[in-house]
Structures are given as structure tokens and as C-alpha cells.
């Protein structure tokens, strides 16, 4: 069988991380040049229209320094990140490297995958590993960022699973998106729940982020990702390979 995944991964980079990773936060965010404010506002209004006015210009964590054992950064407004996402050339002046958490949730029956909503600001309609989300101010603990707390919060919000139902939450890989400079912090999650239980929990979530949720047996992951290669977020393939869940 021809593998269609490698072409989709061209330009994507990743680096292994220590399981004892620390994330530190600085108080001073990078300034936004005054002449870019109208540009940011225009992109924000366009994104709001697409999202039906549901966007909130809250703080998101962006990186300033990266190593295997330590990440450093500061919080900036989501509006600036939306503008850079919509117009990648703005990176030359904004320099935003937004940090998100991305869980690889392994359950008794396999690995959980979800297809993003069409109204999503970034990568709409694509398959990815839930839970996932930006690092926001709720994860701040003084001068530290608690990535485990952030991913567990996303897990409950997106899939309806409680922290007590997760046996492990271990960081292992950082994936860098070409163009947008997003950084995904891969965190391995394990639960004893069966796939049908996870699907039932997600059915009760009020504001669903995924059009569809699937539990893919480990042995079927290569075929699933090959068949949907044009509609899978590359981070998904990279993280699964790093965990040796793909042949």
C-alpha cells in the first residue's frame, strides 16, 4: 500500500521533550507595533464573522525560548494570534509562537480521534487528536505554566472525562507548524475507559468542538491515517509516530 502521509508532513518539525518538562512565564508580553493595530482589527472582525461572534480576545501563551527541559514565554491577546494565523507574513513583525497542548488519548479500545468543526479558525474540518487547545491564563501558577492542568481541563471540556479517569499525562514531544509557527505540546494520556464510554460522555458535552469522534484500534491507525491523509492534522501523524503507535 502506498503511504500518503509523508507528503503531508513536509516542512513540519518536531523535537523530543523531557518528561519532567517545566514551562515558565514572563510578565512582559512582546509589544504590538501601533501601525499594525488596524490590521489586527480587520482580521479579527473577519474571523468573528466566520465564527458567528463567538471569539474572545483572551490571553494565550506564546513561546520566547525552547529547550527539551524548559519552555519560556508570555501571554498575548488572542486577536494578535488570529491576525498572524490569517496572514502568516505578519510573523516577521509579531513573532508569535503560540503554544497549544495536544493529548494522545489511549483508551482500552485504541486511540481517540476527532474531526474539527467547519467554523474553526485554524484547520477546519480536519481530523486531530483530542483533547487540544491553546494554553490560557487558567494554567498559570505564579511564574509557571501547568500544562497537565491545561490538558485535563481540555479533556473535560471537549470529551466530558474527569481528571480522576486519567492514569497518566506525560509530555513527550513539541511539534512546530510551518508558516503559522504554532507549537503543539504532545502529552500522552491513558484511561481505562472503553471507547463506547468515551463516546457516550462526549454526547453529553453541550458545546461540541468535533463534528465526529472515533476510537481507532491501534492496529488500524496506519490504514485510517493513510485513507484520510489529506484531512488529518500533521501533528497527529507526528505524535503517533513518536509514540510508535504507527508502523
DAGI-V429222 format. One record per residue. N is the residue number from 1. SS is DSSP state (hx for helix, st for strand, lp for the rest). PHI is phi in whole degrees, -180 to 180 (none if undefined). PSI is psi as a letter, one per 30 degrees, with the letter a starting at -180 (* if undefined). Layout:
{{N & SS & PHI & PSI} {N & SS & PHI & PSI}}
This chain:
{{1 & lp & none & k} {2 & lp & -76 & k} {3 & lp & -91 & j} {4 & lp & -92 & g} {5 & hx & -80 & e} {6 & hx & -62 & e} {7 & hx & -62 & e} {8 & hx & -69 & f} {9 & lp & -94 & g} {10 & lp & -60 & k} {11 & lp & 91 & f} {12 & lp & -83 & k} {13 & st & -123 & l} {14 & st & -150 & l} {15 & st & -145 & k} {16 & st & -70 & l} {17 & lp & -124 & l} {18 & lp & -71 & k} {19 & lp & -66 & f} {20 & lp & -96 & g} {21 & lp & -46 & k} {22 & st & -116 & k} {23 & st & -124 & k} {24 & st & -112 & k} {25 & st & -118 & k} {26 & st & -98 & l} {27 & lp & -78 & e} {28 & lp & -92 & j} {29 & lp & -78 & l} {30 & lp & -65 & k} {31 & lp & -72 & k} {32 & lp & -95 & k} {33 & lp & -55 & k} {34 & hx & -54 & e} {35 & hx & -71 & f} {36 & hx & -90 & f} {37 & hx & -57 & e} {38 & hx & -64 & e} {39 & hx & -66 & e} {40 & hx & -61 & e} {41 & hx & -65 & e} {42 & hx & -64 & e} {43 & hx & -65 & e} {44 & hx & -63 & e} {45 & hx & -64 & e} {46 & hx & -66 & e} {47 & hx & -68 & e} {48 & hx & -63 & e} {49 & hx & -62 & e} {50 & hx & -66 & e} {51 & hx & -89 & g} {52 & lp & 70 & g} {53 & lp & 76 & g} {54 & lp & -91 & f} {55 & lp & -76 & k} {56 & lp & -129 & k} {57 & lp & -82 & i} {58 & lp & -91 & l} {59 & st & -76 & k} {60 & st & -126 & k} {61 & st & -85 & k} {62 & st & -125 & k} {63 & st & -88 & k} {64 & st & -119 & f} {65 & st & -152 & k} {66 & st & -135 & k} {67 & lp & -147 & l} {68 & lp & -64 & e} {69 & lp & -104 & f} {70 & st & -152 & k} {71 & st & -116 & k} {72 & st & -130 & l} {73 & st & -178 & a} {74 & st & -150 & l} {75 & st & -90 & k} {76 & st & -131 & l} {77 & st & -71 & k} {78 & hx & -62 & f} {79 & hx & -58 & e} {80 & hx & -66 & e} {81 & hx & -67 & e} {82 & hx & -60 & e} {83 & hx & -63 & e} {84 & hx & -67 & e} {85 & hx & -66 & e} {86 & hx & -75 & f} {87 & lp & -134 & i} {88 & hx & -55 & f} {89 & hx & -62 & f} {90 & hx & -67 & f} {91 & hx & -59 & e} {92 & hx & -60 & f} {93 & hx & -111 & e} {94 & hx & -90 & e} {95 & lp & 61 & h} {96 & lp & -83 & k} {97 & lp & -121 & i} {98 & st & -68 & k} {99 & st & -102 & k} {100 & st & -121 & l} {101 & st & -104 & k} {102 & st & -137 & j} {103 & st & -91 & k} {104 & st & -103 & j} {105 & st & -91 & j} {106 & st & -102 & k} {107 & st & -116 & a} {108 & lp & -62 & f} {109 & lp & -105 & f} {110 & st & 151 & b} {111 & st & -117 & k} {112 & st & -88 & k} {113 & st & -129 & k} {114 & st & -135 & k} {115 & st & -101 & k} {116 & st & -65 & l} {117 & lp & -68 & l} {118 & lp & -72 & f} {119 & lp & -90 & g} {120 & lp & -61 & k} {121 & lp & -66 & e} {122 & lp & -129 & k} {123 & lp & 54 & h} {124 & lp & -65 & k} {125 & lp & 74 & g} {126 & lp & -92 & l} {127 & st & -80 & k} {128 & st & -149 & l} {129 & lp & -92 & j} {130 & lp & -91 & l} {131 & lp & -83 & l} {132 & st & -156 & l} {133 & st & 175 & l} {134 & st & -67 & l} {135 & lp & -84 & j} {136 & st & -112 & a} {137 & hx & -65 & f} {138 & hx & -65 & f} {139 & hx & -89 & f} {140 & st & -79 & k} {141 & st & -128 & i} {142 & lp & 69 & c} {143 & lp & -98 & g} {144 & st & -115 & l} {145 & st & -114 & k} {146 & lp & -95 & j} {147 & hx & -66 & e} {148 & hx & -64 & e} {149 & hx & -62 & e} {150 & hx & -66 & e} {151 & hx & -68 & e} {152 & hx & -71 & e} {153 & hx & -66 & e} {154 & hx & -64 & e} {155 & hx & -61 & e} {156 & hx & -70 & e} {157 & hx & -68 & e} {158 & hx & -89 & e} {159 & hx & -118 & f} {160 & lp & 80 & g} {161 & lp & -95 & k} {162 & lp & -88 & l} {163 & hx & -57 & e} {164 & hx & -68 & f} {165 & hx & -94 & g} {166 & lp & -109 & k} {167 & lp & -87 & f} {168 & st & -155 & k} {169 & st & -146 & j} {170 & st & -121 & k} {171 & st & -69 & k} {172 & st & -148 & f} {173 & st & -159 & k} {174 & st & -119 & k} {175 & st & -110 & k} {176 & st & -111 & k} {177 & lp & -80 & k} {178 & lp & -71 & k} {179 & lp & 86 & d} {180 & lp & -85 & f} {181 & lp & 65 & g} {182 & lp & -63 & k} {183 & st & -120 & k} {184 & st & -103 & k} {185 & st & -91 & j} {186 & st & -76 & k} {187 & st & -129 & k} {188 & st & -82 & k} {189 & st & -119 & k} {190 & st & -133 & k} {191 & lp & -139 & k} {192 & lp & -84 & f} {193 & lp & -64 & l} {194 & lp & -87 & l} {195 & hx & -57 & e} {196 & hx & -65 & e} {197 & hx & -69 & e} {198 & hx & -66 & e} {199 & hx & -62 & e} {200 & hx & -68 & e} {201 & hx & -65 & e} {202 & hx & -65 & f} {203 & hx & -62 & f} {204 & lp & -90 & f} {205 & lp & -70 & k} {206 & lp & -72 & e} {207 & lp & -104 & j} {208 & lp & -82 & k} {209 & lp & -95 & f} {210 & st & -120 & k} {211 & st & -70 & f} {212 & st & -153 & k} {213 & st & -126 & k} {214 & st & -134 & k} {215 & st & -106 & j} {216 & st & -104 & j} {217 & lp & -55 & k} {218 & hx & -55 & e} {219 & hx & -71 & f} {220 & hx & -98 & f} {221 & hx & -59 & e} {222 & hx & -58 & e} {223 & hx & -67 & e} {224 & hx & -63 & e} {225 & hx & -71 & e} {226 & hx & -69 & e} {227 & hx & -70 & f} {228 & lp & -112 & g} {229 & hx & -56 & e} {230 & hx & -79 & f} {231 & hx & -129 & g} {232 & st & -118 & k} {233 & lp & -62 & k} {234 & hx & -54 & e} {235 & hx & -52 & e} {236 & hx & -60 & e} {237 & hx & -63 & e} {238 & hx & -64 & e} {239 & hx & -66 & e} {240 & hx & -67 & e} {241 & hx & -67 & e} {242 & hx & -62 & e} {243 & lp & -89 & g} {244 & lp & 59 & h} {245 & lp & -91 & f} {246 & lp & -114 & k} {247 & lp & -72 & *}}
